[in-house]
Amino acid sequence: MNKENGNFVGSSVIYGYRKNPEDIHKLIVDDEAADVVREIFNMFLLGMTKSEISEELNKREVMTPALYKKIHNLGYTKPKKDNKWNYEMIDRILRDENYTGTLVQGKRRNENYISHKEVKNPEEDWIKFENHHAELVSKEVFDKVQEMLKVQRRSTNKNDLLSGYLFCADCNGPMALIKGKKNSYYYCRNSLNKKICTKHRIRQNDLYNKIIELLNLKKLDDEIIGELNRDLITKYIDKIIVYEEEKVDVILKYERKIKGM
């Protein structure tokens, strides 16, 4: 396959780049969009929040990536009618390793040939090629931003044990805890607030039990873990990903991943 040979195969080019007219499988820098990408990283490093960055770009009437691609015929997903930058757009750019010069492909795949529904691949199945194209930000800057994003993520909701650690596999958005009379469930926040993701859920107690079982399988603690607490989560866990049908992946701080159940 082309993408396994280091060829860019997307129909819509990465914002900040264009396809090389001499070889459409290679990327060259799009100076106008690249300047916006670099500025987003710089503003975040200076302490601006993602919402503040989006507000600043909107105030200056900077075109969103989708509209920019449409106008310049770069392949695009139909933009929202208001053409406004938002929190998610900024977050997506800040987390995109492609801007370090590493080509990252295979993040998503069609679930089957009938529905053509796209689902997210686990990170170990992504295809990466370092030094594939010119970087827009250095690896050092990118890594610093990822650390800053983790700090922000950890401080969102002190009342929820898994706040800042739990993410939807389909859209990478945070999961929200909804408490009911008998049971509490985690839902993808984007499916609740913006209706842009599937409305899958997992019961809180079932999720806790899955995480405890996965941690005990690795024998990470001197004693058998019987109950989750914030100290255990902070010590061992980097990220928890929830898939449809209540499948869970736990990404550890010191190991690659425990595959979900």
N, C-alpha and C positions, 0 to 999 in steps of 0.2 A: 504493500500500500504506500502511496505517496507520503502520507504523514509519518509513516514509520521510517522513511528515508530522509527525514528532515525537511520535507517540502511543505510549505504553507498551503493548505487546501480549503480554507474557509471561503465561503461566498461573500461574506462581509468582512472587510479588512479590519484589523485592530485599530481603534481610534488612536491617532498619533502617527500612523504609518500609511503608506500606500503600497500597492503591488508594483514591483519593478517592471516597467514596460518591456524590458529585455528578457525577463523571466518572471512570469506571474506567480511562481512558487516561492519567490524571494521578496523580502520587504525592504522598503527604503523609508527614510524619515519624511513625514509630512510636516514641514516646519511650523505652519500655523497651528495645527492641532497639537503638535509636540510641545509648543510653548505653553499651551493651556495645561497639558499633563504635568509638565515640570512645575508650573506655578501651583497646581493643586498639592503636589508633594511639599513644596516649600511652605505654603500657607499652613498645612497641617503640622509641619515641623516647628513653625513659629507659635503653635498653640491654638490655632483656630479650630473649632469643631467642624464636623462634616456639614452640619446645618448652616453654620456661618459661612463656610466656603461656598455652598450652593447659593446662598443669599447674595454673596458678593458677585458671583458669576451672573446671576440673574439681573442684578442691578446694572451690570455693565453690558447686558444683553448679548452675552456670549452664547453662541449656538450650542445646543446639546449635541452629543455625539451622533445621535440618530438623524437629527436634522442636517448636521454638517455632512454626513455621509450621503444623504439624499441629494443635497444641493451639488455636491462634487462627484456624484455618480460613483460612489465607493461601495455600494451595496449597503442596505440598511434594513432595520426593523422599523415598521411604521411608528413614527414618534407620536407622543401624546399631543392632543390638540393645543395645550397651552405652551408646549415647548419650554418647559421649565426644568432647570437643574433641581435635583433633590438629593436627600441623604443617601439613598441607595446607589445613585450614579457615582457619587464621590467615593463611597465605600468600595464599589467595584473596581474603580481605577486604582485606589490605594492598595488593593490586595492583588493586583494583576502582575504576576512575575514576568510576563512578556516584556514589561518596560525595562527590565535589567539586561535585555539582549538574549534571554533564554526563550526559545519558542516552546510554548506549552500547548499541547493539543490533546484531544481525546477526553476532555472533561465531561462530555455528555454523549449519549448514544440513543438511538431509537430503541424503544422498548421491544417493538416487534414490527414486522413489515406491514401489518394490517393497520394498526392505529397510528403509527409514526409518532407516538408520544415520546418526548425526550425525557430521559432520566439521567441523573448525575452518576458518573462513574466514581468509584473510590479513588482516592488520591494516588495510591500505589499503581493504578492502571493508567495514569496520565503519561503521555509521551513527551519527553523533554529533550531539547537540543540546546546546549549552552553555546554562547557566542554565535548565534544564528544570524543576528541582525544588530544594527547599532543600538546601543542602550540609550534610553531617555533619562534614566536615573541610575546611579551607581548601585551596586549590590549592597554597599554599606548603608546608603540612604534607605534603600528598600527594607533592609533588615531592621533598621532603627524604627521605621514607620510601623512595621509589624509588631514590634515590642510595645510601641505606644498604643496600638490598637488593642492589644491584649489587656493593657492596664485599664483602658476605657471600658472594655467588655466586662472586666471583673467587678466593676463598681456600679452596676446598673440597679439591682434590686436586692437589698440586704435581707428581705423577708423570704426570698425563694432560695433554697439550698443550691440549686443548679443555675441560678441566674448568671449569665455571662459565659456559660459553658455549653449550652444546649442549642443546637442548630439544625435546621431542616436540610435534608439531603438534596431536595429538589431545587431550592432557590438560595440556599445558604443563609437564609434569614433566621433571626432568633425565634425560639419557641417560647410561647407565653403560657403561664400557668393559669388555668381557669378553675376556680373552686366551685364544686357543686355541693348539694346537701349530703349526698352519700359518698361520692367519689370526686377526685380532682383529676383533671386531664391537662396535658401539654398539647397545644395546638401551634401550628406554624402561624406566627404573628402576621405575616403577609396575607395569608388566606383569610384572616379575620378582619384586618383593617383595610386592605386594598384589593382583595379578591384577585390576587395575581398568582396564587399558588393553590395546589390541591389541599383540601381540608382534611388531611389525615391527622390522627391524634394518637396519644399513648397515655394510659392511665398512670398517674404519679407513682402509686405503690408498685405497679408492675415494672416501671422503669427503674426505680430504686433497687428492686430485687435483681434485675438483669445486671445492673452495674456492680452490685455486691458480688454476684456470682462470677462475673468476669474478672474482678479484682482478685478474688480468692483463687481462681484458676492459676493466676500468675504468682501467687504466694508473695505478694508485695509487702505484706506486713508480718511482723513476728507472730501475731495471733490471728485466728480466723476473724474476719470482719463480719460483724453481725448487724451493724447499723451504720448508715452513712452519716457523716458529719462534714462540716465545711473544712476542717483541718485535713481530713483524708483527701478530699477533692482537690484542695489547693496543693497538697504535697505530691499527688500522683497524676492528676488528670490535666491534660491540655485542652481537650475539646471532646464533646459528645455529639454524634450525628445520628439523627433519627430518620429512618426510611419508612416507606409505606409498609403496611402489614406489621408494624411495631418491631421492625428490625433495628438494631442499635449497633453502632461502632463506637468504641471508646479509644481515643487517641491519647497515649500516655506521654508524659514529659520526657521520660528517659528511655522509652522503647518506641518502635515505629507504630504499631497498632495491634490491638486485640480485635480480631474479626468478630462481628456481631452475631447474635443468636437469632 
